[in-house]
């Protein structure tokens, strides 16, 4: 896997496309599915997948299907570790005080990347997981991150063809522009069934000593709890202030997970 060019694409790019096949969808894939997702000839996929299995990046079960290997999972745990470890005690406090699903997210390109989450026992529809991504405009944490972005990035984002996970997702540029301005003025954002029917969310920014939001923390609950969401704001803001102080003590590169997508999208 030296990265030499083959058929116009490097080996490295082909390997990355194979790994990208496991970003979403089924937890296990057949070799044919991997080859189709990575747009590779079957023999090439067979050779590269075999090397990935040998290294431990992928695993092969008794049925011949492939999934993410433990070694790759171990490596991935280092991504955002400083942010996650610094915020974890306070995120746990947020859950303990509210008994609602609590999560921490950063912006990665044009998506909200979930760094950590503490799950409630309530049967709230789940739209993402730790390490998962969702569109910024469809989530409360994402709307907060988008609201505190530079004007040029926000306008570029609103000019995109925005995804509509549900019929309730706000995608009209002017409506979103006004909603983001309101989020900026009031210091929080909310959603109602914009990612999954049956759930709503509320989130506030985390600044970490910066003048912009490096992260966002939020709560997800049943949509029937929509009228109750504002009562959680004092708790959310108190926990965010504690995470602010924890993040401010991190070295600059410790916040890199939150800035990995800055300027892109």
Residue, then its C-alpha position, 0 to 999 in steps of 0.5 A: x500500500x505504497x500509494x503508487x498510481x494504478x489505473x489513474x488512482x493511487x492504491x491509497x485512494x482505493x484503500x480509503x474508498x474501501x474503508x469509506x464503504x463502512x461509514x454508513x449502511x450495514x455493519x458487514x458487507x460482502x466483497x462484491x458490495x465493497x467492490x461496488x461501493x469503492x468502484x473497484x474491479x473485484x480482483x483489486x478489491x479482493x487483494x486490497x481487502x485481504x491486506x486490510x484483513x491481515x493488518x486488522x483494519x477489517x475483519x471477516x466473519x464465518x459467512x465471508x462478510x467483512x466488517x470494521x476490524x478491532x485494530x482500526x476501531x482502536x486507531x479511530x478512538x484517538x480521533x477527537x480523544x482530547x475533546x471527548x475526554x475533556x468533555x465526558x465528565x460534564x456530558x455525564x453531568x448533563x445526562x444525570x441532571x436531565x435524564x435525556x440523551x446528551x451529546x457533543x458535536x463539532x463541525x466537519x465540513x458541512x456535517x455535524x460530527x458526533x464526538x460523544x453521546x450519553x444515551x437515555x433509556x427512553x425510546x427516542x428515535x436515534x439518528x446518529x451515533x458516536x462517530x456518525x455525521x448528520x447535516x448541519x441544518x437538520x440538527x440542533x447542534x449543527x444549527x448552533x455550529x452553523x449560526x456561529x460560523x463566518x458569514x461567507x461559510x454560512x451563505x455558501x452552505x445555504x447555497x447547497x442542495x440541502x438534504x431533507x431527512x424528513x418532511x419537517x426539515x427546514x431547507x428554504x434558504x431564507x427561512x434557515x437564514x432567519x432561523x440561524x440569526x435567531x439562534x445567534x441572538x438567543x444563544x441556542x437552537x432547536x429542531x422538531x422532527x427534522x432528522x427523525x419523526x418522533x424526536x426533538x432537540x435543543x443545543x448551545x455553543x461551546x467556545x473553548x476560549x474562542x470567539x466562535x463555537x468550536x463545539x456544541x452540546x445538546x439534548x435529544x428527547x421525544x417530540x412530545x417533550x417539545x414544550x419542556x425543552x426551554x427549561x433545560x437551557x440553564x442546565x445546558x448553558x451551565x454545563x457548556x460553561x464548564x466545558x468551555x473552561x476545560x477546552x480552553x486548557x487544551x493545546x491548540x491542536x487539541x481543538x483540531x477535531x472541531x476545526x478540521x472542516x473549517x474553510x471547507x464544505 
